[in-house]
C-alpha cells in the first residue's frame, strides 16, 4: 500500500508542478521511483508466496506498471497534460485494482 500511495503521490505532484519549477521536483521523482520499486517487489513477492505463476492478468498488470512508470516523463514533456493525464492515470489505477482483485484470465 505504501508503494501505491507513493506512486500516485509522485504522479499527482508532477501533474501539479508540470507547468513550472518546484523545489520539490526531486522529492516528487523519488516518491514515484520508490513507489514503483515497492509495487514491483511486493507484487512479485505475493505472486511467489501464493504460487500464482505468471497468468495473463499479471502480464497486463506489468504492462500497466510500465505505463505508470512512463507518466512522469510524459508529464515533463507535456505529451499528456492536465485532465487527460489525470484520466489516464485514474483509468490505469482502476484497471490494475480490478485485475488484482478479480484475477480474470486465471485459466
LORO-849902 format. One record per atom (N, C-alpha, C): residue in one letter; atom name; x, y, z. Coordinates in pm, whole numbers, padded with zeros to 5 digits. Layout:
filum	marpa	x	y	z
a	CA	X	Y	Z
...
This chain:
filum	marpa	x	y	z
x	N	00082	-00119	00000
x	CA	00000	00000	00000
x	C	00087	00126	00000
x	N	00201	00121	00069
x	CA	00289	00237	00071
x	C	00340	00267	-00069
x	N	00373	00162	-00143
x	CA	00419	00181	-00281
x	C	00314	00244	-00369
x	N	00191	00200	-00353
x	CA	00080	00253	-00433
x	C	00057	00400	-00403
x	N	00054	00434	-00276
x	CA	00033	00573	-00236
x	C	00150	00660	-00284
x	N	00273	00610	-00270
x	CA	00390	00685	-00314
x	C	00388	00709	-00464
x	N	00351	00608	-00540
x	CA	00345	00621	-00686
x	C	00246	00729	-00726
x	N	00125	00723	-00674
x	CA	00024	00820	-00713
x	C	00051	00959	-00656
x	N	00119	00966	-00542
x	CA	00162	01095	-00488
x	C	00264	01160	-00581
x	N	00357	01080	-00630
x	CA	00457	01131	-00724
x	C	00395	01177	-00854
x	N	00303	01099	-00908
x	CA	00238	01137	-01034
x	C	00153	01263	-01013
x	N	00079	01268	-00905
x	CA	-00003	01386	-00875
x	C	00081	01510	-00856
x	N	00195	01495	-00788
x	CA	00285	01608	-00770
x	C	00341	01657	-00901
x	N	00376	01565	-00989
x	CA	00429	01605	-01119
x	C	00322	01674	-01203
x	N	00200	01627	-01196
x	CA	00091	01693	-01269
x	C	00072	01834	-01215
x	N	00079	01851	-01086
x	CA	00059	01983	-01025
x	C	00169	02081	-01062
x	N	00292	02034	-01072
x	CA	00405	02122	-01098
x	C	00457	02114	-01240
x	N	00384	02053	-01331
x	CA	00435	02036	-01467
x	C	00452	02168	-01540
x	N	00378	02270	-01503
x	CA	00385	02400	-01571
x	C	00505	02484	-01527
x	N	00554	02463	-01407
x	CA	00661	02548	-01357
x	C	00767	02468	-01283
x	N	00853	02540	-01217
x	CA	00958	02475	-01139
x	C	00909	02458	-00995
x	N	00961	02358	-00932
x	CA	00922	02331	-00794
x	C	01045	02292	-00714
x	N	01053	02337	-00589
x	CA	01164	02292	-00505
x	C	01149	02145	-00465
x	N	01032	02089	-00491
x	CA	01004	01951	-00454
x	C	01019	01854	-00571
x	N	01076	01899	-00683
x	CA	01084	01816	-00802
x	C	01160	01685	-00775
x	N	01270	01692	-00703
x	CA	01346	01572	-00669
x	C	01268	01479	-00578
x	N	01197	01536	-00483
x	CA	01116	01457	-00391
x	C	01001	01389	-00464
x	N	00941	01460	-00558
x	CA	00832	01403	-00638
x	C	00884	01283	-00718
x	N	00999	01299	-00780
x	CA	01059	01189	-00855
x	C	01096	01072	-00766
x	N	01143	01103	-00646
x	CA	01179	00997	-00552
x	C	01056	00918	-00508
x	N	00946	00987	-00479
x	CA	00822	00918	-00443
x	C	00776	00826	-00556
x	N	00783	00876	-00677
x	CA	00742	00798	-00794
x	C	00829	00673	-00808
x	N	00961	00690	-00802
x	CA	01051	00577	-00818
x	C	01042	00475	-00706
x	N	01035	00523	-00583
x	CA	01024	00432	-00468
x	C	00892	00356	-00475
x	N	00786	00426	-00511
x	CA	00656	00359	-00525
x	C	00659	00250	-00630
x	N	00723	00278	-00744
x	CA	00734	00178	-00850
x	C	00809	00053	-00802
x	N	00921	00075	-00734
x	CA	01000	-00038	-00685
x	C	00923	-00119	-00582
x	N	00857	-00052	-00488
x	CA	00781	-00124	-00385
x	C	00666	-00205	-00446
x	N	00599	-00148	-00545
x	CA	00489	-00220	-00610
x	C	00542	-00343	-00684
x	N	00652	-00328	-00755
x	CA	00708	-00440	-00831
x	C	00754	-00552	-00739
x	N	00831	-00517	-00636
x	CA	00882	-00618	-00543
x	C	00767	-00684	-00467
x	N	00673	-00603	-00419
x	CA	00559	-00658	-00346
x	C	00472	-00747	-00432
x	N	00448	-00706	-00556
x	CA	00364	-00786	-00646
x	C	00426	-00921	-00677
x	N	00555	-00922	-00709
x	CA	00620	-01050	-00738
x	C	00633	-01135	-00612
x	N	00652	-01069	-00496
x	CA	00660	-01143	-00371
x	C	00529	-01213	-00337
x	N	00419	-01143	-00353
x	CA	00288	-01203	-00327
x	C	00260	-01314	-00427
x	N	00296	-01292	-00552
x	CA	00275	-01393	-00656
x	C	00351	-01521	-00623
x	N	00475	-01507	-00577
x	CA	00555	-01625	-00541
x	C	00498	-01694	-00419
x	N	00457	-01615	-00320
x	CA	00405	-01674	-00196
x	C	00274	-01750	-00219
x	N	00190	-01697	-00308
x	CA	00061	-01761	-00335
x	C	00065	-01858	-00453
x	N	00184	-01878	-00511
x	CA	00205	-01973	-00621
x	C	00115	-01945	-00741
x	N	00105	-01818	-00780
x	CA	00023	-01781	-00895
x	C	00089	-01817	-01027
x	N	00219	-01822	-01032
x	CA	00286	-01837	-01160
x	C	00290	-01702	-01230
x	N	00260	-01701	-01360
x	CA	00261	-01576	-01436
x	C	00140	-01574	-01530
x	N	00018	-01563	-01473
x	CA	-00103	-01565	-01556
x	C	-00119	-01436	-01638
x	N	-00214	-01439	-01729
x	CA	-00237	-01327	-01821
x	C	-00267	-01197	-01746
x	N	-00348	-01203	-01641
x	CA	-00383	-01081	-01569
x	C	-00259	-01016	-01508
x	N	-00161	-01097	-01471
x	CA	-00039	-01042	-01412
x	C	00047	-00976	-01521
x	N	00047	-01030	-01640
x	CA	00119	-00969	-01752
x	C	00057	-00833	-01784
x	N	-00076	-00826	-01783
x	CA	-00145	-00699	-01808
x	C	-00110	-00598	-01699
x	N	-00104	-00644	-01573
x	CA	-00068	-00553	-01464
x	C	00076	-00504	-01479
x	N	00164	-00587	-01530
x	CA	00302	-00545	-01553
x	C	00308	-00438	-01662
x	N	00226	-00452	-01766
x	CA	00217	-00350	-01871
x	C	00163	-00219	-01813
x	N	00064	-00228	-01725
x	CA	00011	-00108	-01658
x	C	00119	-00044	-01572
x	N	00199	-00126	-01503
x	CA	00308	-00074	-01421
x	C	00406	00004	-01507
x	N	00439	-00050	-01625
x	CA	00530	00019	-01718
x	C	00467	00151	-01764
x	N	00338	00148	-01794
x	CA	00269	00271	-01837
x	C	00270	00376	-01726
x	N	00247	00334	-01602
x	CA	00251	00429	-01490
x	C	00393	00482	-01467
x	N	00492	00399	-01495
x	CA	00631	00445	-01485
x	C	00660	00554	-01588
x	N	00593	00548	-01702
x	CA	00614	00644	-01809
x	C	00539	00775	-01787
x	N	00453	00783	-01688
x	CA	00372	00903	-01669
x	C	00454	01027	-01634
x	N	00559	01012	-01555
x	CA	00642	01127	-01517
x	C	00711	01187	-01641
x	N	00779	01107	-01723
x	CA	00838	01166	-01844
x	C	00732	01225	-01938
x	N	00616	01161	-01947
x	CA	00510	01215	-02032
x	C	00460	01349	-01980
x	N	00452	01363	-01848
x	CA	00410	01490	-01789
x	C	00517	01597	-01808
x	N	00644	01559	-01790
x	CA	00753	01657	-01805
x	C	00760	01711	-01948
x	N	00741	01624	-02045
x	CA	00749	01666	-02185
x	C	00616	01719	-02237
x	N	00517	01720	-02151
x	CA	00382	01768	-02182
x	C	00320	01695	-02301
x	N	00349	01565	-02311
x	CA	00283	01482	-02412
x	C	00137	01463	-02372
x	N	00116	01436	-02244
x	CA	-00018	01433	-02186
x	C	-00025	01546	-02086
x	N	-00135	01619	-02085
x	CA	-00146	01734	-01996
x	C	-00271	01725	-01910
x	N	-00265	01786	-01793
x	CA	-00379	01810	-01705
x	C	-00481	01699	-01694
x	N	-00602	01730	-01738
x	CA	-00715	01638	-01722
x	C	-00694	01508	-01799
x	N	-00628	01515	-01913
x	CA	-00602	01394	-01990
x	C	-00510	01301	-01913
x	N	-00404	01356	-01857
x	CA	-00311	01276	-01779
x	C	-00378	01219	-01656
x	N	-00455	01302	-01587
x	CA	-00528	01252	-01470
x	C	-00621	01138	-01507
x	N	-00691	01153	-01618
x	CA	-00786	01049	-01662
x	C	-00713	00919	-01694
x	N	-00602	00928	-01765
x	CA	-00526	00808	-01800
x	C	-00475	00738	-01674
x	N	-00420	00815	-01580
x	CA	-00369	00757	-01456
x	C	-00483	00694	-01376
x	N	-00597	00760	-01369
x	CA	-00712	00706	-01297
x	C	-00759	00575	-01360
x	N	-00771	00573	-01491
x	CA	-00816	00451	-01560
x	C	-00717	00337	-01540
x	N	-00588	00367	-01550
x	CA	-00487	00263	-01529
x	C	-00490	00211	-01386
x	N	-00506	00300	-01289
x	CA	-00514	00258	-01149
x	C	-00635	00171	-01121
x	N	-00751	00209	-01175
x	CA	-00873	00130	-01156
x	C	-00860	-00005	-01224
x	N	-00804	-00007	-01344
x	CA	-00786	-00133	-01416
x	C	-00690	-00226	-01341
x	N	-00582	-00170	-01286
x	CA	-00487	-00250	-01209
x	C	-00554	-00307	-01083
x	N	-00636	-00226	-01017
x	CA	-00707	-00274	-00898
x	C	-00806	-00384	-00935
x	N	-00879	-00366	-01043
x	CA	-00974	-00468	-01089
x	C	-00902	-00600	-01118
x	N	-00791	-00592	-01190
x	CA	-00717	-00714	-01223
x	C	-00663	-00783	-01098
x	N	-00616	-00706	-01002
x	CA	-00562	-00762	-00879
x	C	-00669	-00825	-00791
x	N	-00789	-00768	-00791
x	CA	-00896	-00818	-00706
x	C	-00970	-00935	-00773
x	N	-01009	-00917	-00899
x	CA	-01090	-01016	-00967
x	C	-01011	-01131	-01030
x	N	-00886	-01105	-01065
x	CA	-00798	-01203	-01128
x	C	-00863	-01275	-01245
x	N	-00910	-01199	-01346
x	CA	-00968	-01265	-01464
x	C	-00857	-01336	-01542
x	N	-00893	-01413	-01638
x	CA	-00799	-01487	-01724
x	C	-00713	-01582	-01642
x	N	-00767	-01636	-01532
x	CA	-00689	-01723	-01442
x	C	-00661	-01858	-01509
x	N	-00744	-01898	-01600
x	CA	-00722	-02019	-01680
x	C	-00699	-02142	-01609
